[in-house]
């Protein structure tokens, strides 16, 4: 399964926001705005945690949850 569409979608969505959006996968932290970081991290079967901090964090959390769900990726948004 190719995650390319998911990676581009996630990155483009993240880049609409000013907030810092960081994905935690096991013990790695990846800036979701970085396509390269996502390519090396986003492999199927993991569960991820998303940490969002900044001026538009609430909107960013909602949008990111949607885009992860759309691509069937298991993510928990940390409040």
MOPAC internal coordinates of N, CA, C and O (Angstrom, degrees):
PM7 1SCF
backbone

  N    0.0000 0     0.00 0     0.00 0    0    0    0
  C    1.4616 1     0.00 0     0.00 0    1    0    0
  C    1.5261 1   109.75 1     0.00 0    2    1    0
  O    1.2310 1   121.06 1   -47.80 1    3    2    1
  N    1.3070 1   115.58 1   132.20 1    3    2    1
  C    1.4659 1   119.70 1   179.95 1    5    3    2
  C    1.5159 1   110.66 1   -91.35 1    6    5    3
  O    1.2310 1   121.19 1   -51.00 1    7    6    5
  N    1.3061 1   115.33 1   129.00 1    7    6    5
  C    1.4569 1   120.69 1   178.32 1    9    7    6
  C    1.5218 1   111.97 1   -94.55 1   10    9    7
  O    1.2310 1   120.33 1  -174.28 1   11   10    9
  N    1.3487 1   116.97 1     5.72 1   11   10    9
  C    1.4650 1   118.57 1  -174.12 1   13   11   10
  C    1.5196 1   112.54 1   -55.58 1   14   13   11
  O    1.2310 1   120.47 1   133.39 1   15   14   13
  N    1.3239 1   116.71 1   -46.61 1   15   14   13
  C    1.4680 1   120.15 1  -178.63 1   17   15   14
  C    1.5214 1   110.27 1   -62.25 1   18   17   15
  O    1.2310 1   120.76 1   138.41 1   19   18   17
  N    1.3235 1   116.16 1   -41.59 1   19   18   17
  C    1.4678 1   120.39 1   179.54 1   21   19   18
  C    1.5218 1   110.44 1   -62.95 1   22   21   19
  O    1.2310 1   120.78 1   135.53 1   23   22   21
  N    1.3224 1   116.12 1   -44.47 1   23   22   21
  C    1.4706 1   120.69 1  -176.94 1   25   23   22
  C    1.5260 1   111.10 1   -62.82 1   26   25   23
  O    1.2310 1   120.71 1   134.08 1   27   26   25
  N    1.3212 1   116.25 1   -45.92 1   27   26   25
  C    1.4599 1   120.19 1   179.83 1   29   27   26
  C    1.5295 1   110.14 1   -64.09 1   30   29   27
  O    1.2310 1   120.90 1   136.00 1   31   30   29
  N    1.3165 1   115.88 1   -44.00 1   31   30   29
  C    1.4571 1   122.07 1  -179.47 1   33   31   30
  C    1.5344 1   111.02 1   -60.80 1   34   33   31
  O    1.2310 1   120.86 1   132.37 1   35   34   33
  N    1.3247 1   115.96 1   -47.63 1   35   34   33
  C    1.4644 1   121.47 1  -179.05 1   37   35   34
  C    1.5245 1   110.49 1   -62.65 1   38   37   35
  O    1.2310 1   120.72 1   133.86 1   39   38   37
  N    1.3212 1   116.24 1   -46.14 1   39   38   37
  C    1.4540 1   120.81 1  -178.78 1   41   39   38
  C    1.5306 1   111.65 1   -64.17 1   42   41   39
  O    1.2310 1   120.78 1   135.47 1   43   42   41
  N    1.3321 1   116.12 1   -44.53 1   43   42   41
  C    1.4615 1   119.63 1  -179.57 1   45   43   42
  C    1.5276 1   110.69 1   -64.02 1   46   45   43
  O    1.2310 1   120.66 1   140.39 1   47   46   45
  N    1.3190 1   116.35 1   -39.61 1   47   46   45
  C    1.4672 1   119.98 1   178.66 1   49   47   46
  C    1.5235 1   110.03 1   -64.37 1   50   49   47
  O    1.2310 1   120.48 1   134.32 1   51   50   49
  N    1.3220 1   116.69 1   -45.68 1   51   50   49
  C    1.4655 1   121.13 1  -178.84 1   53   51   50
  C    1.5237 1   111.34 1   -60.89 1   54   53   51
  O    1.2310 1   120.83 1   143.13 1   55   54   53
  N    1.3196 1   116.02 1   -36.87 1   55   54   53
  C    1.4615 1   120.25 1  -176.30 1   57   55   54
  C    1.5308 1   113.96 1   -72.78 1   58   57   55
  O    1.2310 1   120.42 1   172.32 1   59   58   57
  N    1.3367 1   116.81 1    -7.68 1   59   58   57
  C    1.4685 1   119.86 1   175.44 1   61   59   58
  C    1.5278 1   111.00 1   -76.86 1   62   61   59
  O    1.2310 1   120.75 1   166.10 1   63   62   61
  N    1.3237 1   116.18 1   -13.90 1   63   62   61
  C    1.4666 1   120.00 1  -173.12 1   65   63   62
  C    1.5140 1   111.46 1  -111.41 1   66   65   63
  O    1.2310 1   121.36 1   -27.31 1   67   66   65
  N    1.3366 1   115.00 1   152.69 1   67   66   65
  C    1.4647 1   120.07 1   177.93 1   69   67   66
  C    1.5274 1   110.70 1   -84.86 1   70   69   67
  O    1.2310 1   120.68 1   158.25 1   71   70   69
  N    1.3199 1   116.31 1   -21.75 1   71   70   69
  C    1.4661 1   120.66 1  -177.51 1   73   71   70
  C    1.5206 1   111.66 1   -61.63 1   74   73   71
  O    1.2310 1   121.69 1   -24.79 1   75   74   73
  N    1.3238 1   114.38 1   155.21 1   75   74   73
  C    1.4624 1   121.08 1   170.60 1   77   75   74
  C    1.5216 1   107.35 1   -78.38 1   78   77   75
  O    1.2310 1   120.31 1   -51.51 1   79   78   77
  N    1.3261 1   117.01 1   128.49 1   79   78   77
  C    1.4635 1   121.73 1  -178.98 1   81   79   78
  C    1.5211 1   107.50 1  -126.23 1   82   81   79
  O    1.2310 1   121.21 1   -68.34 1   83   82   81
  N    1.3257 1   115.29 1   111.66 1   83   82   81
  C    1.4607 1   120.69 1  -173.90 1   85   83   82
  C    1.5174 1   109.11 1  -121.67 1   86   85   83
  O    1.2310 1   121.30 1   -47.82 1   87   86   85
  N    1.3214 1   115.12 1   132.18 1   87   86   85
  C    1.4525 1   121.72 1   179.18 1   89   87   86
  C    1.5183 1   108.86 1  -100.73 1   90   89   87
  O    1.2310 1   120.87 1   -51.29 1   91   90   89
  N    1.3277 1   115.94 1   128.71 1   91   90   89
  C    1.4572 1   119.78 1   175.76 1   93   91   90
  C    1.5176 1   108.55 1  -104.57 1   94   93   91
  O    1.2310 1   120.88 1   -57.37 1   95   94   93
  N    1.3223 1   115.92 1   122.63 1   95   94   93
  C    1.4598 1   121.98 1   176.92 1   97   95   94
  C    1.5190 1   106.21 1  -123.84 1   98   97   95
  O    1.2310 1   120.72 1   -70.53 1   99   98   97
  N    1.3119 1   116.23 1   109.47 1   99   98   97
  C    1.4523 1   121.38 1  -173.32 1  101   99   98
  C    1.5313 1   108.22 1    54.06 1  102  101   99
  O    1.2310 1   119.09 1    65.11 1  103  102  101
  N    1.3249 1   119.34 1  -114.89 1  103  102  101
  C    1.4714 1   118.22 1  -177.49 1  105  103  102
  C    1.5194 1   112.50 1  -107.84 1  106  105  103
  O    1.2310 1   120.58 1  -161.72 1  107  106  105
  N    1.3240 1   116.49 1    18.28 1  107  106  105
  C    1.4646 1   120.43 1   179.47 1  109  107  106
  C    1.5193 1   109.88 1  -107.77 1  110  109  107
  O    1.2310 1   121.23 1   -36.33 1  111  110  109
  N    1.3218 1   115.26 1   143.67 1  111  110  109
  C    1.4586 1   121.52 1   176.16 1  113  111  110
  C    1.5186 1   108.60 1  -118.01 1  114  113  111
  O    1.2310 1   120.66 1   -52.79 1  115  114  113
  N    1.3254 1   116.35 1   127.21 1  115  114  113
  C    1.4612 1   120.60 1  -174.34 1  117  115  114
  C    1.5219 1   109.22 1  -126.87 1  118  117  115
  O    1.2310 1   121.05 1   -46.49 1  119  118  117
  N    1.3312 1   115.60 1   133.51 1  119  118  117
  C    1.4588 1   120.32 1   172.55 1  121  119  118
  C    1.5280 1   107.48 1   -71.60 1  122  121  119
  O    1.2310 1   120.93 1   -62.06 1  123  122  121
  N    1.3315 1   115.83 1   117.94 1  123  122  121
  C    1.4625 1   120.60 1  -174.98 1  125  123  122
  C    1.5353 1   111.62 1   -66.99 1  126  125  123
  O    1.2310 1   120.60 1   161.85 1  127  126  125
  N    1.3247 1   116.46 1   -18.15 1  127  126  125
  C    1.4658 1   119.32 1   179.04 1  129  127  126
  C    1.5273 1   111.50 1   -77.32 1  130  129  127
  O    1.2310 1   120.42 1   171.31 1  131  130  129
  N    1.3208 1   116.81 1    -8.69 1  131  130  129
  C    1.4610 1   121.78 1  -179.16 1  133  131  130
  C    1.5264 1   110.53 1   -97.97 1  134  133  131
  O    1.2310 1   120.74 1   -68.40 1  135  134  133
  N    1.3142 1   116.19 1   111.60 1  135  134  133
  C    1.4685 1   120.54 1   179.89 1  137  135  134
  C    1.5300 1   110.28 1   -61.36 1  138  137  135
  O    1.2310 1   120.61 1   139.30 1  139  138  137
  N    1.3270 1   116.44 1   -40.70 1  139  138  137
  C    1.4618 1   120.13 1  -179.05 1  141  139  138
  C    1.5318 1   111.16 1   -61.41 1  142  141  139
  O    1.2310 1   120.74 1   135.19 1  143  142  141
  N    1.3185 1   116.18 1   -44.81 1  143  142  141
  C    1.4623 1   120.24 1   177.94 1  145  143  142
  C    1.5218 1   111.89 1   -58.79 1  146  145  143
  O    1.2310 1   120.83 1   138.84 1  147  146  145
  N    1.3180 1   116.02 1   -41.16 1  147  146  145
  C    1.4618 1   120.09 1   179.85 1  149  147  146
  C    1.5254 1   111.10 1   -66.39 1  150  149  147
  O    1.2310 1   120.30 1   139.09 1  151  150  149
  N    1.3277 1   117.04 1   -40.91 1  151  150  149
  C    1.4652 1   120.89 1  -178.86 1  153  151  150
  C    1.5224 1   111.38 1   -56.78 1  154  153  151
  O    1.2310 1   120.41 1   142.00 1  155  154  153
  N    1.3357 1   116.82 1   -38.00 1  155  154  153
  C    1.4590 1   119.04 1  -175.38 1  157  155  154
  C    1.5262 1   112.12 1   -85.07 1  158  157  155
  O    1.2310 1   120.36 1   172.02 1  159  158  157
  N    1.3366 1   116.91 1    -7.98 1  159  158  157
  C    1.4574 1   119.98 1  -171.64 1  161  159  158
  C    1.5094 1   113.98 1  -117.15 1  162  161  159
  O    1.2310 1   120.83 1   144.49 1  163  162  161
  N    1.3194 1   116.02 1   -35.51 1  163  162  161
  C    1.4590 1   120.21 1  -170.38 1  165  163  162
  C    1.5207 1   110.42 1   -80.70 1  166  165  163
  O    1.2310 1   120.90 1   -95.54 1  167  166  165
  N    1.3126 1   115.88 1    84.46 1  167  166  165
  C    1.4613 1   119.49 1   176.49 1  169  167  166
  C    1.5192 1   107.33 1  -116.46 1  170  169  167
  O    1.2310 1   120.92 1   -33.20 1  171  170  169
  N    1.3060 1   115.84 1   146.80 1  171  170  169
  C    1.4538 1   120.67 1  -173.07 1  173  171  170
  C    1.5175 1   112.99 1   -60.15 1  174  173  171
  O    1.2310 1   121.41 1   -25.89 1  175  174  173
  N    1.3163 1   114.90 1   154.11 1  175  174  173
  C    1.4517 1   119.39 1   172.35 1  177  175  174
  C    1.5119 1   115.04 1    91.79 1  178  177  175
  O    1.2310 1   120.07 1   165.13 1  179  178  177
  N    1.3226 1   117.47 1   -14.87 1  179  178  177
  C    1.4563 1   118.84 1   177.24 1  181  179  178
  C    1.5168 1   109.74 1   -83.51 1  182  181  179
  O    1.2310 1   121.22 1   -24.22 1  183  182  181
  N    1.3110 1   115.28 1   155.78 1  183  182  181
  C    1.4547 1   117.13 1   164.80 1  185  183  182
  C    1.5141 1   106.60 1  -105.72 1  186  185  183
  O    1.2310 1   121.46 1   -34.57 1  187  186  185
  N    1.3010 1   114.81 1   145.43 1  187  186  185
  C    1.4519 1   121.17 1  -172.86 1  189  187  186
  C    1.5154 1   110.40 1  -121.79 1  190  189  187
  O    1.2310 1   121.46 1   -25.14 1  191  190  189
  N    1.3284 1   114.81 1   154.86 1  191  190  189
  C    1.4541 1   119.94 1   171.72 1  193  191  190
  C    1.5129 1   108.10 1  -118.80 1  194  193  191
  O    1.2310 1   121.00 1   -41.17 1  195  194  193
  N    1.3200 1   115.70 1   138.83 1  195  194  193
  C    1.4511 1   121.03 1  -178.23 1  197  195  194
  C    1.5229 1   109.14 1  -114.14 1  198  197  195
  O    1.2310 1   121.15 1   -53.84 1  199  198  197
  N    1.3218 1   115.40 1   126.16 1  199  198  197
  C    1.4603 1   121.66 1   179.50 1  201  199  198
  C    1.5224 1   107.96 1  -112.27 1  202  201  199
  O    1.2310 1   120.57 1   -59.82 1  203  202  201
  N    1.3265 1   116.52 1   120.18 1  203  202  201
  C    1.4615 1   121.24 1  -176.15 1  205  203  202
  C    1.5202 1   109.21 1  -123.37 1  206  205  203
  O    1.2310 1   120.68 1   -55.31 1  207  206  205
  N    1.3260 1   116.30 1   124.69 1  207  206  205
  C    1.4646 1   120.71 1   179.67 1  209  207  206
  C    1.5148 1   109.08 1  -137.69 1  210  209  207
  O    1.2310 1   120.60 1   -47.88 1  211  210  209
  N    1.3307 1   116.46 1   132.12 1  211  210  209
  C    1.4576 1   118.70 1   175.61 1  213  211  210
  C    1.5085 1   112.10 1   150.26 1  214  213  211
  O    1.2310 1   121.19 1     5.70 1  215  214  213
  N    1.3285 1   115.32 1  -174.30 1  215  214  213
  C    1.4666 1   121.02 1  -171.78 1  217  215  214
  C    1.5268 1   113.59 1   -67.46 1  218  217  215
  O    1.2310 1   119.90 1   152.27 1  219  218  217
  N    1.3307 1   117.79 1   -27.73 1  219  218  217
  C    1.4714 1   119.22 1  -179.08 1  221  219  218
  C    1.5282 1   110.43 1  -118.76 1  222  221  219
  O    1.2310 1   121.49 1  -143.99 1  223  222  221
  N    1.3336 1   114.76 1    36.01 1  223  222  221
  C    1.4728 1   120.49 1  -173.82 1  225  223  222
  C    1.5355 1   112.79 1   -60.11 1  226  225  223
  O    1.2310 1   120.03 1   139.59 1  227  226  225
  N    1.3389 1   117.54 1   -40.41 1  227  226  225
  C    1.4718 1   118.50 1  -176.74 1  229  227  226
  C    1.5225 1   111.19 1   -63.14 1  230  229  227
  O    1.2310 1   120.77 1   133.85 1  231  230  229
  N    1.3271 1   116.13 1   -46.15 1  231  230  229
  C    1.4679 1   119.95 1   178.48 1  233  231  230
  C    1.5229 1   110.51 1   -64.43 1  234  233  231
  O    1.2310 1   120.83 1   140.18 1  235  234  233
  N    1.3216 1   116.02 1   -39.82 1  235  234  233
  C    1.4628 1   120.26 1  -179.14 1  237  235  234
  C    1.5277 1   110.78 1   -63.91 1  238  237  235
  O    1.2310 1   120.44 1   137.02 1  239  238  237
  N    1.3407 1   116.75 1   -42.98 1  239  238  237
  C    1.4733 1   120.52 1   179.30 1  241  239  238
  C    1.5210 1   110.83 1   -59.02 1  242  241  239
  O    1.2310 1   120.98 1   135.31 1  243  242  241
  N    1.3310 1   115.74 1   -44.69 1  243  242  241
  C    1.4657 1   120.07 1  -178.72 1  245  243  242
  C    1.5263 1   110.78 1   -63.62 1  246  245  243
  O    1.2310 1   120.64 1   133.42 1  247  246  245
  N    1.3244 1   116.39 1   -46.58 1  247  246  245
  C    1.4642 1   120.78 1  -177.78 1  249  247  246
  C    1.5252 1   111.24 1   -66.22 1  250  249  247
  O    1.2310 1   120.42 1   139.48 1  251  250  249
  N    1.3348 1   116.80 1   -40.52 1  251  250  249
  C    1.4585 1   119.82 1  -178.51 1  253  251  250
  C    1.5212 1   111.10 1   -69.10 1  254  253  251
  O    1.2310 1   120.28 1   140.12 1  255  254  253
  N    1.3335 1   117.07 1   -39.88 1  255  254  253
  C    1.4646 1   120.30 1   177.18 1  257  255  254
  C    1.5242 1   110.29 1   -58.08 1  258  257  255
  O    1.2310 1   121.24 1   137.88 1  259  258  257
  N    1.3319 1   115.23 1   -42.12 1  259  258  257
  C    1.4632 1   120.95 1  -179.76 1  261  259  258
  C    1.5213 1   111.86 1   -62.81 1  262  261  259
  O    1.2310 1   120.67 1   133.62 1  263  262  261
  N    1.3352 1   116.33 1   -46.38 1  263  262  261
  C    1.4659 1   119.42 1  -175.07 1  265  263  262
  C    1.5364 1   110.81 1   -70.86 1  266  265  263
  O    1.2310 1   119.90 1   145.22 1  267  266  265
  N    1.3238 1   117.80 1   -34.78 1  267  266  265
  C    1.4723 1   119.39 1   175.49 1  269  267  266
  C    1.5228 1   110.26 1   -66.15 1  270  269  267
  O    1.2310 1   120.41 1   136.45 1  271  270  269
  N    1.3230 1   116.82 1   -43.55 1  271  270  269
  C    1.4637 1   120.97 1  -179.39 1  273  271  270
  C    1.5249 1   110.99 1   -63.26 1  274  273  271
  O    1.2310 1   120.99 1   140.19 1  275  274  273
  N    1.3272 1   115.72 1   -39.81 1  275  274  273
  C    1.4659 1   121.64 1   179.88 1  277  275  274
  C    1.5243 1   110.93 1   -57.50 1  278  277  275
  O    1.2310 1   120.54 1   145.66 1  279  278  277
  N    1.3258 1   116.57 1   -34.34 1  279  278  277
  C    1.4656 1   120.99 1  -178.23 1  281  279  278
  C    1.5346 1   111.64 1  -100.19 1  282  281  279
  O    1.2310 1   120.88 1  -164.19 1  283  282  281
  N    1.3222 1   115.92 1    15.81 1  283  282  281
  C    1.4733 1   121.67 1   177.48 1  285  283  282
  C    1.5219 1   113.35 1    56.64 1  286  285  283
  O    1.2310 1   120.96 1  -141.57 1  287  286  285
  N    1.3239 1   115.76 1    38.43 1  287  286  285
  C    1.4629 1   120.22 1   176.60 1  289  287  286
  C    1.5181 1   108.57 1  -103.08 1  290  289  287
  O    1.2310 1   121.72 1   -45.31 1  291  290  289
  N    1.3150 1   114.32 1   134.69 1  291  290  289
  C    1.4533 1   120.68 1  -174.49 1  293  291  290
  C    1.5301 1   109.38 1   -86.47 1  294  293  291
  O    1.2310 1   120.70 1   -73.54 1  295  294  293
  N    1.3296 1   116.26 1   106.46 1  295  294  293
  C    1.4640 1   119.82 1  -177.90 1  297  295  294
  C    1.5190 1   109.79 1  -130.89 1  298  297  295
  O    1.2310 1   120.98 1   -40.11 1  299  298  297
  N    1.3152 1   115.73 1   139.89 1  299  298  297
  C    1.4595 1   121.89 1   173.71 1  301  299  298
  C    1.5169 1   107.76 1  -109.84 1  302  301  299
  O    1.2310 1   120.90 1   -56.99 1  303  302  301
  N    1.3261 1   115.87 1   123.01 1  303  302  301
  C    1.4525 1   119.46 1   177.13 1  305  303  302
  C    1.5246 1   107.87 1   -85.63 1  306  305  303
  O    1.2310 1   120.83 1   -60.13 1  307  306  305
  N    1.3209 1   116.02 1   119.87 1  307  306  305
  C    1.4559 1   121.52 1  -177.51 1  309  307  306
  C    1.5295 1   109.18 1   -81.73 1  310  309  307
  O    1.2310 1   121.14 1   -55.42 1  311  310  309
  N    1.3147 1   115.43 1   124.58 1  311  310  309
  C    1.4750 1   119.44 1  -178.98 1  313  311  310
  C    1.5117 1   110.48 1   -81.61 1  314  313  311
  O    1.2310 1   120.10 1   180.00 1  315  314  313

